[in-house]
Amino acid sequence: MTMKTNIGKIDRMLRALVGAGIIGMGFYYQTWWGLVGGIIFLTSVFSFCPIYAPFNWSTKKGRVGS
């Protein structure tokens, strides 16, 4: 089974920035929030959001899953 991408370019960049920021704050404040930031950051790396998938949502231009 192949994971189909469902995150567009702008969504991907925002997730990377927000995820990195939350990771940094997690390290700075020594909390578990860094883990949440890591999950957000990984969705940008793989261009796939598991929350979008069941609803067939996509922020990517063109066909869903292309």
PDB file of N, CA, C and O in Angstrom:
ATOM      1  N   MET A   1       0.844  -1.185   0.000  1.00  0.00           N
ATOM      2  CA  MET A   1       0.000   0.000   0.000  1.00  0.00           C
ATOM      3  C   MET A   1       0.888   1.247   0.000  1.00  0.00           C
ATOM      4  O   MET A   1       1.827   1.352   0.789  1.00  0.00           O
ATOM      5  N   THR A   2       0.591   2.151  -0.861  1.00  0.00           N
ATOM      6  CA  THR A   2       1.356   3.389  -0.980  1.00  0.00           C
ATOM      7  C   THR A   2       0.619   4.519  -0.278  1.00  0.00           C
ATOM      8  O   THR A   2      -0.594   4.676  -0.415  1.00  0.00           O
ATOM      9  N   MET A   3       1.373   5.291   0.466  1.00  0.00           N
ATOM     10  CA  MET A   3       0.785   6.440   1.149  1.00  0.00           C
ATOM     11  C   MET A   3       0.659   7.583   0.145  1.00  0.00           C
ATOM     12  O   MET A   3       1.655   8.012  -0.438  1.00  0.00           O
ATOM     13  N   LYS A   4      -0.558   8.074  -0.058  1.00  0.00           N
ATOM     14  CA  LYS A   4      -0.786   9.149  -1.026  1.00  0.00           C
ATOM     15  C   LYS A   4      -0.641  10.495  -0.330  1.00  0.00           C
ATOM     16  O   LYS A   4      -1.110  10.678   0.793  1.00  0.00           O
ATOM     17  N   THR A   5       0.000  11.417  -0.994  1.00  0.00           N
ATOM     18  CA  THR A   5       0.206  12.741  -0.411  1.00  0.00           C
ATOM     19  C   THR A   5      -1.089  13.544  -0.441  1.00  0.00           C
ATOM     20  O   THR A   5      -1.858  13.467  -1.400  1.00  0.00           O
ATOM     21  N   ASN A   6      -1.322  14.312   0.614  1.00  0.00           N
ATOM     22  CA  ASN A   6      -2.534  15.136   0.685  1.00  0.00           C
ATOM     23  C   ASN A   6      -2.257  16.514   1.280  1.00  0.00           C
ATOM     24  O   ASN A   6      -3.181  17.202   1.715  1.00  0.00           O
ATOM     25  N   ILE A   7      -1.000  16.912   1.300  1.00  0.00           N
ATOM     26  CA  ILE A   7      -0.620  18.211   1.854  1.00  0.00           C
ATOM     27  C   ILE A   7       0.047  19.039   0.758  1.00  0.00           C
ATOM     28  O   ILE A   7       1.007  18.595   0.128  1.00  0.00           O
ATOM     29  N   GLY A   8      -0.467  20.231   0.542  1.00  0.00           N
ATOM     30  CA  GLY A   8       0.082  21.131  -0.464  1.00  0.00           C
ATOM     31  C   GLY A   8       1.317  21.857   0.021  1.00  0.00           C
ATOM     32  O   GLY A   8       1.738  21.698   1.167  1.00  0.00           O
ATOM     33  N   LYS A   9       1.891  22.653  -0.855  1.00  0.00           N
ATOM     34  CA  LYS A   9       3.163  23.328  -0.592  1.00  0.00           C
ATOM     35  C   LYS A   9       3.078  24.313   0.584  1.00  0.00           C
ATOM     36  O   LYS A   9       3.934  24.292   1.469  1.00  0.00           O
ATOM     37  N   ILE A  10       2.064  25.166   0.597  1.00  0.00           N
ATOM     38  CA  ILE A  10       1.941  26.161   1.676  1.00  0.00           C
ATOM     39  C   ILE A  10       1.649  25.461   3.008  1.00  0.00           C
ATOM     40  O   ILE A  10       2.240  25.801   4.033  1.00  0.00           O
ATOM     41  N   ASP A  11       0.739  24.487   2.989  1.00  0.00           N
ATOM     42  CA  ASP A  11       0.417  23.724   4.198  1.00  0.00           C
ATOM     43  C   ASP A  11       1.669  23.029   4.729  1.00  0.00           C
ATOM     44  O   ASP A  11       1.901  22.995   5.937  1.00  0.00           O
ATOM     45  N   ARG A  12       2.465  22.482   3.831  1.00  0.00           N
ATOM     46  CA  ARG A  12       3.686  21.783   4.215  1.00  0.00           C
ATOM     47  C   ARG A  12       4.690  22.723   4.880  1.00  0.00           C
ATOM     48  O   ARG A  12       5.289  22.381   5.900  1.00  0.00           O
ATOM     49  N   MET A  13       4.869  23.905   4.300  1.00  0.00           N
ATOM     50  CA  MET A  13       5.811  24.876   4.870  1.00  0.00           C
ATOM     51  C   MET A  13       5.344  25.351   6.247  1.00  0.00           C
ATOM     52  O   MET A  13       6.147  25.466   7.173  1.00  0.00           O
ATOM     53  N   LEU A  14       4.035  25.626   6.377  1.00  0.00           N
ATOM     54  CA  LEU A  14       3.512  26.062   7.673  1.00  0.00           C
ATOM     55  C   LEU A  14       3.671  24.985   8.736  1.00  0.00           C
ATOM     56  O   LEU A  14       4.039  25.279   9.873  1.00  0.00           O
ATOM     57  N   ARG A  15       3.394  23.740   8.370  1.00  0.00           N
ATOM     58  CA  ARG A  15       3.557  22.638   9.327  1.00  0.00           C
ATOM     59  C   ARG A  15       5.008  22.485   9.762  1.00  0.00           C
ATOM     60  O   ARG A  15       5.284  22.227  10.933  1.00  0.00           O
ATOM     61  N   ALA A  16       5.938  22.645   8.821  1.00  0.00           N
ATOM     62  CA  ALA A  16       7.358  22.532   9.156  1.00  0.00           C
ATOM     63  C   ALA A  16       7.777  23.631  10.126  1.00  0.00           C
ATOM     64  O   ALA A  16       8.478  23.368  11.103  1.00  0.00           O
ATOM     65  N   LEU A  17       7.347  24.863   9.858  1.00  0.00           N
ATOM     66  CA  LEU A  17       7.704  25.981  10.741  1.00  0.00           C
ATOM     67  C   LEU A  17       7.069  25.846  12.125  1.00  0.00           C
ATOM     68  O   LEU A  17       7.740  26.015  13.143  1.00  0.00           O
ATOM     69  N   VAL A  18       5.783  25.541  12.152  1.00  0.00           N
ATOM     70  CA  VAL A  18       5.082  25.404  13.438  1.00  0.00           C
ATOM     71  C   VAL A  18       5.643  24.218  14.211  1.00  0.00           C
ATOM     72  O   VAL A  18       5.885  24.313  15.414  1.00  0.00           O
ATOM     73  N   GLY A  19       5.849  23.099  13.519  1.00  0.00           N
ATOM     74  CA  GLY A  19       6.406  21.918  14.174  1.00  0.00           C
ATOM     75  C   GLY A  19       7.777  22.170  14.761  1.00  0.00           C
ATOM     76  O   GLY A  19       8.053  21.777  15.894  1.00  0.00           O
ATOM     77  N   ALA A  20       8.641  22.828  13.994  1.00  0.00           N
ATOM     78  CA  ALA A  20       9.991  23.139  14.490  1.00  0.00           C
ATOM     79  C   ALA A  20       9.926  24.088  15.686  1.00  0.00           C
ATOM     80  O   ALA A  20      10.688  23.946  16.642  1.00  0.00           O
ATOM     81  N   GLY A  21       9.010  25.053  15.624  1.00  0.00           N
ATOM     82  CA  GLY A  21       8.851  25.977  16.751  1.00  0.00           C
ATOM     83  C   GLY A  21       8.394  25.268  18.018  1.00  0.00           C
ATOM     84  O   GLY A  21       8.901  25.541  19.106  1.00  0.00           O
ATOM     85  N   ILE A  22       7.440  24.363  17.874  1.00  0.00           N
ATOM     86  CA  ILE A  22       6.942  23.628  19.041  1.00  0.00           C
ATOM     87  C   ILE A  22       8.018  22.691  19.579  1.00  0.00           C
ATOM     88  O   ILE A  22       8.142  22.529  20.793  1.00  0.00           O
ATOM     89  N   ILE A  23       8.800  22.070  18.688  1.00  0.00           N
ATOM     90  CA  ILE A  23       9.913  21.226  19.130  1.00  0.00           C
ATOM     91  C   ILE A  23      10.901  22.058  19.945  1.00  0.00           C
ATOM     92  O   ILE A  23      11.342  21.645  21.017  1.00  0.00           O
ATOM     93  N   GLY A  24      11.241  23.234  19.420  1.00  0.00           N
ATOM     94  CA  GLY A  24      12.175  24.112  20.128  1.00  0.00           C
ATOM     95  C   GLY A  24      11.653  24.528  21.490  1.00  0.00           C
ATOM     96  O   GLY A  24      12.397  24.542  22.470  1.00  0.00           O
ATOM     97  N   MET A  25      10.370  24.868  21.552  1.00  0.00           N
ATOM     98  CA  MET A  25       9.778  25.249  22.840  1.00  0.00           C
ATOM     99  C   MET A  25       9.738  24.064  23.797  1.00  0.00           C
ATOM    100  O   MET A  25       9.919  24.228  25.004  1.00  0.00           O
ATOM    101  N   GLY A  26       9.502  22.878  23.259  1.00  0.00           N
ATOM    102  CA  GLY A  26       9.508  21.681  24.096  1.00  0.00           C
ATOM    103  C   GLY A  26      10.861  21.441  24.735  1.00  0.00           C
ATOM    104  O   GLY A  26      10.953  21.079  25.908  1.00  0.00           O
ATOM    105  N   PHE A  27      11.930  21.649  23.940  1.00  0.00           N
ATOM    106  CA  PHE A  27      13.280  21.503  24.493  1.00  0.00           C
ATOM    107  C   PHE A  27      13.587  22.613  25.493  1.00  0.00           C
ATOM    108  O   PHE A  27      14.159  22.357  26.552  1.00  0.00           O
ATOM    109  N   TYR A  28      13.215  23.827  25.162  1.00  0.00           N
ATOM    110  CA  TYR A  28      13.510  24.965  26.026  1.00  0.00           C
ATOM    111  C   TYR A  28      12.823  24.835  27.383  1.00  0.00           C
ATOM    112  O   TYR A  28      13.445  25.038  28.426  1.00  0.00           O
ATOM    113  N   TYR A  29      11.531  24.493  27.358  1.00  0.00           N
ATOM    114  CA  TYR A  29      10.770  24.376  28.600  1.00  0.00           C
ATOM    115  C   TYR A  29      10.820  22.971  29.202  1.00  0.00           C
ATOM    116  O   TYR A  29      10.237  22.724  30.258  1.00  0.00           O
ATOM    117  N   GLN A  30      11.507  22.065  28.539  1.00  0.00           N
ATOM    118  CA  GLN A  30      11.663  20.681  28.976  1.00  0.00           C
ATOM    119  C   GLN A  30      10.301  20.030  29.251  1.00  0.00           C
ATOM    120  O   GLN A  30      10.033  19.526  30.342  1.00  0.00           O
ATOM    121  N   THR A  31       9.449  20.064  28.209  1.00  0.00           N
ATOM    122  CA  THR A  31       8.121  19.452  28.303  1.00  0.00           C
ATOM    123  C   THR A  31       7.948  18.451  27.165  1.00  0.00           C
ATOM    124  O   THR A  31       8.800  18.326  26.285  1.00  0.00           O
ATOM    125  N   TRP A  32       6.830  17.751  27.207  1.00  0.00           N
ATOM    126  CA  TRP A  32       6.498  16.770  26.185  1.00  0.00           C
ATOM    127  C   TRP A  32       5.911  17.412  24.930  1.00  0.00           C
ATOM    128  O   TRP A  32       5.600  16.705  23.971  1.00  0.00           O
ATOM    129  N   TRP A  33       5.755  18.715  24.915  1.00  0.00           N
ATOM    130  CA  TRP A  33       5.214  19.392  23.739  1.00  0.00           C
ATOM    131  C   TRP A  33       6.104  19.196  22.524  1.00  0.00           C
ATOM    132  O   TRP A  33       5.633  19.279  21.390  1.00  0.00           O
ATOM    133  N   GLY A  34       7.372  18.941  22.747  1.00  0.00           N
ATOM    134  CA  GLY A  34       8.285  18.666  21.639  1.00  0.00           C
ATOM    135  C   GLY A  34       7.852  17.458  20.827  1.00  0.00           C
ATOM    136  O   GLY A  34       8.072  17.410  19.617  1.00  0.00           O
ATOM    137  N   LEU A  35       7.241  16.489  21.481  1.00  0.00           N
ATOM    138  CA  LEU A  35       6.732  15.309  20.785  1.00  0.00           C
ATOM    139  C   LEU A  35       5.587  15.689  19.846  1.00  0.00           C
ATOM    140  O   LEU A  35       5.516  15.197  18.720  1.00  0.00           O
ATOM    141  N   VAL A  36       4.703  16.554  20.306  1.00  0.00           N
ATOM    142  CA  VAL A  36       3.603  17.038  19.459  1.00  0.00           C
ATOM    143  C   VAL A  36       4.174  17.777  18.249  1.00  0.00           C
ATOM    144  O   VAL A  36       3.718  17.584  17.122  1.00  0.00           O
ATOM    145  N   GLY A  37       5.161  18.611  18.491  1.00  0.00           N
ATOM    146  CA  GLY A  37       5.816  19.317  17.394  1.00  0.00           C
ATOM    147  C   GLY A  37       6.480  18.357  16.418  1.00  0.00           C
ATOM    148  O   GLY A  37       6.487  18.600  15.211  1.00  0.00           O
ATOM    149  N   GLY A  38       7.031  17.279  16.933  1.00  0.00           N
ATOM    150  CA  GLY A  38       7.653  16.268  16.077  1.00  0.00           C
ATOM    151  C   GLY A  38       6.651  15.608  15.147  1.00  0.00           C
ATOM    152  O   GLY A  38       6.950  15.355  13.980  1.00  0.00           O
ATOM    153  N   ILE A  39       5.463  15.331  15.663  1.00  0.00           N
ATOM    154  CA  ILE A  39       4.411  14.730  14.842  1.00  0.00           C
ATOM    155  C   ILE A  39       3.988  15.704  13.746  1.00  0.00           C
ATOM    156  O   ILE A  39       3.840  15.318  12.587  1.00  0.00           O
ATOM    157  N   ILE A  40       3.797  16.956  14.114  1.00  0.00           N
ATOM    158  CA  ILE A  40       3.419  17.976  13.126  1.00  0.00           C
ATOM    159  C   ILE A  40       4.516  18.115  12.074  1.00  0.00           C
ATOM    160  O   ILE A  40       4.228  18.203  10.881  1.00  0.00           O
ATOM    161  N   PHE A  41       5.760  18.135  12.514  1.00  0.00           N
ATOM    162  CA  PHE A  41       6.881  18.262  11.577  1.00  0.00           C
ATOM    163  C   PHE A  41       6.957  17.058  10.636  1.00  0.00           C
ATOM    164  O   PHE A  41       7.211  17.226   9.444  1.00  0.00           O
ATOM    165  N   LEU A  42       6.740  15.851  11.156  1.00  0.00           N
ATOM    166  CA  LEU A  42       6.799  14.657  10.311  1.00  0.00           C
ATOM    167  C   LEU A  42       5.704  14.636   9.252  1.00  0.00           C
ATOM    168  O   LEU A  42       5.912  14.103   8.162  1.00  0.00           O
ATOM    169  N   THR A  43       4.533  15.211   9.560  1.00  0.00           N
ATOM    170  CA  THR A  43       3.495  15.277   8.525  1.00  0.00           C
ATOM    171  C   THR A  43       3.966  16.138   7.359  1.00  0.00           C
ATOM    172  O   THR A  43       3.593  15.888   6.212  1.00  0.00           O
ATOM    173  N   SER A  44       4.781  17.149   7.644  1.00  0.00           N
ATOM    174  CA  SER A  44       5.305  17.980   6.547  1.00  0.00           C
ATOM    175  C   SER A  44       6.386  17.240   5.772  1.00  0.00           C
ATOM    176  O   SER A  44       6.492  17.399   4.556  1.00  0.00           O
ATOM    177  N   VAL A  45       7.178  16.443   6.450  1.00  0.00           N
ATOM    178  CA  VAL A  45       8.244  15.690   5.778  1.00  0.00           C
ATOM    179  C   VAL A  45       7.653  14.673   4.795  1.00  0.00           C
ATOM    180  O   VAL A  45       8.143  14.531   3.674  1.00  0.00           O
ATOM    181  N   PHE A  46       6.600  13.970   5.221  1.00  0.00           N
ATOM    182  CA  PHE A  46       5.995  12.933   4.384  1.00  0.00           C
ATOM    183  C   PHE A  46       4.864  13.454   3.495  1.00  0.00           C
ATOM    184  O   PHE A  46       4.330  12.701   2.680  1.00  0.00           O
ATOM    185  N   SER A  47       4.495  14.720   3.636  1.00  0.00           N
ATOM    186  CA  SER A  47       3.394  15.331   2.868  1.00  0.00           C
ATOM    187  C   SER A  47       2.097  14.544   3.005  1.00  0.00           C
ATOM    188  O   SER A  47       1.314  14.448   2.061  1.00  0.00           O
ATOM    189  N   PHE A  48       1.881  13.987   4.180  1.00  0.00           N
ATOM    190  CA  PHE A  48       0.686  13.184   4.421  1.00  0.00           C
ATOM    191  C   PHE A  48       0.142  13.497   5.808  1.00  0.00           C
ATOM    192  O   PHE A  48       0.875  13.464   6.796  1.00  0.00           O
ATOM    193  N   CYS A  49      -1.154  13.802   5.872  1.00  0.00           N
ATOM    194  CA  CYS A  49      -1.816  14.043   7.142  1.00  0.00           C
ATOM    195  C   CYS A  49      -2.838  12.934   7.361  1.00  0.00           C
ATOM    196  O   CYS A  49      -3.797  12.827   6.597  1.00  0.00           O
ATOM    197  N   PRO A  50      -2.652  12.103   8.392  1.00  0.00           N
ATOM    198  CA  PRO A  50      -3.586  11.007   8.621  1.00  0.00           C
ATOM    199  C   PRO A  50      -4.993  11.486   9.007  1.00  0.00           C
ATOM    200  O   PRO A  50      -5.952  10.726   8.872  1.00  0.00           O
ATOM    201  N   ILE A  51      -5.131  12.700   9.473  1.00  0.00           N
ATOM    202  CA  ILE A  51      -6.458  13.225   9.810  1.00  0.00           C
ATOM    203  C   ILE A  51      -7.215  13.586   8.536  1.00  0.00           C
ATOM    204  O   ILE A  51      -8.438  13.454   8.492  1.00  0.00           O
ATOM    205  N   TYR A  52      -6.516  14.036   7.509  1.00  0.00           N
ATOM    206  CA  TYR A  52      -7.155  14.382   6.237  1.00  0.00           C
ATOM    207  C   TYR A  52      -7.661  13.137   5.495  1.00  0.00           C
ATOM    208  O   TYR A  52      -8.684  13.195   4.814  1.00  0.00           O
ATOM    209  N   ALA A  53      -6.957  12.031   5.624  1.00  0.00           N
ATOM    210  CA  ALA A  53      -7.212  10.837   4.812  1.00  0.00           C
ATOM    211  C   ALA A  53      -8.644  10.292   4.910  1.00  0.00           C
ATOM    212  O   ALA A  53      -9.257  10.076   3.864  1.00  0.00           O
ATOM    213  N   PRO A  54      -9.213  10.058   6.100  1.00  0.00           N
ATOM    214  CA  PRO A  54     -10.563   9.471   6.147  1.00  0.00           C
ATOM    215  C   PRO A  54     -11.636  10.369   5.535  1.00  0.00           C
ATOM    216  O   PRO A  54     -12.674   9.883   5.085  1.00  0.00           O
ATOM    217  N   PHE A  55     -11.388  11.667   5.520  1.00  0.00           N
ATOM    218  CA  PHE A  55     -12.361  12.617   4.985  1.00  0.00           C
ATOM    219  C   PHE A  55     -12.098  12.951   3.518  1.00  0.00           C
ATOM    220  O   PHE A  55     -12.841  13.716   2.903  1.00  0.00           O
ATOM    221  N   ASN A  56     -11.022  12.362   2.960  1.00  0.00           N
ATOM    222  CA  ASN A  56     -10.620  12.610   1.575  1.00  0.00           C
ATOM    223  C   ASN A  56     -10.348  14.095   1.323  1.00  0.00           C
ATOM    224  O   ASN A  56     -10.645  14.612   0.246  1.00  0.00           O
ATOM    225  N   TRP A  57      -9.784  14.774   2.319  1.00  0.00           N
ATOM    226  CA  TRP A  57      -9.409  16.180   2.203  1.00  0.00           C
ATOM    227  C   TRP A  57      -8.004  16.274   1.637  1.00  0.00           C
ATOM    228  O   TRP A  57      -7.199  15.355   1.790  1.00  0.00           O
ATOM    229  N   SER A  58      -7.719  17.375   0.992  1.00  0.00           N
ATOM    230  CA  SER A  58      -6.388  17.626   0.480  1.00  0.00           C
ATOM    231  C   SER A  58      -6.179  19.113   0.303  1.00  0.00           C
ATOM    232  O   SER A  58      -7.084  19.819  -0.144  1.00  0.00           O
ATOM    233  N   THR A  59      -5.004  19.597   0.646  1.00  0.00           N
ATOM    234  CA  THR A  59      -4.644  20.983   0.381  1.00  0.00           C
ATOM    235  C   THR A  59      -3.721  21.060  -0.824  1.00  0.00           C
ATOM    236  O   THR A  59      -3.241  22.133  -1.188  1.00  0.00           O
ATOM    237  N   LYS A  60      -3.483  19.928  -1.425  1.00  0.00           N
ATOM    238  CA  LYS A  60      -2.631  19.843  -2.608  1.00  0.00           C
ATOM    239  C   LYS A  60      -3.442  20.184  -3.847  1.00  0.00           C
ATOM    240  O   LYS A  60      -4.581  19.741  -3.996  1.00  0.00           O
ATOM    241  N   LYS A  61      -2.855  20.968  -4.727  1.00  0.00           N
ATOM    242  CA  LYS A  61      -3.554  21.331  -5.968  1.00  0.00           C
ATOM    243  C   LYS A  61      -3.619  20.106  -6.877  1.00  0.00           C
ATOM    244  O   LYS A  61      -2.712  19.274  -6.901  1.00  0.00           O
ATOM    245  N   GLY A  62      -4.700  20.026  -7.609  1.00  0.00           N
ATOM    246  CA  GLY A  62      -4.861  18.906  -8.537  1.00  0.00           C
ATOM    247  C   GLY A  62      -5.695  17.802  -7.910  1.00  0.00           C
ATOM    248  O   GLY A  62      -6.488  18.043  -7.000  1.00  0.00           O
ATOM    249  N   ARG A  63      -5.505  16.605  -8.405  1.00  0.00           N
ATOM    250  CA  ARG A  63      -6.278  15.455  -7.921  1.00  0.00           C
ATOM    251  C   ARG A  63      -5.839  15.041  -6.522  1.00  0.00           C
ATOM    252  O   ARG A  63      -4.687  15.238  -6.138  1.00  0.00           O
ATOM    253  N   VAL A  64      -6.765  14.468  -5.768  1.00  0.00           N
ATOM    254  CA  VAL A  64      -6.451  13.955  -4.436  1.00  0.00           C
ATOM    255  C   VAL A  64      -5.584  12.718  -4.600  1.00  0.00           C
ATOM    256  O   VAL A  64      -5.892  11.827  -5.392  1.00  0.00           O
ATOM    257  N   GLY A  65      -4.487  12.676  -3.836  1.00  0.00           N
ATOM    258  CA  GLY A  65      -3.604  11.528  -3.856  1.00  0.00           C
ATOM    259  C   GLY A  65      -2.641  11.497  -5.021  1.00  0.00           C
ATOM    260  O   GLY A  65      -1.976  10.483  -5.233  1.00  0.00           O
ATOM    261  N   SER A  66      -2.544  12.556  -5.774  1.00  0.00           N
ATOM    262  CA  SER A  66      -1.628  12.566  -6.923  1.00  0.00           C
ATOM    263  C   SER A  66      -0.235  12.956  -6.495  1.00  0.00           C
ATOM    264  O   SER A  66       0.672  13.020  -7.325  1.00  0.00           O
TER     265      SER A  66
END
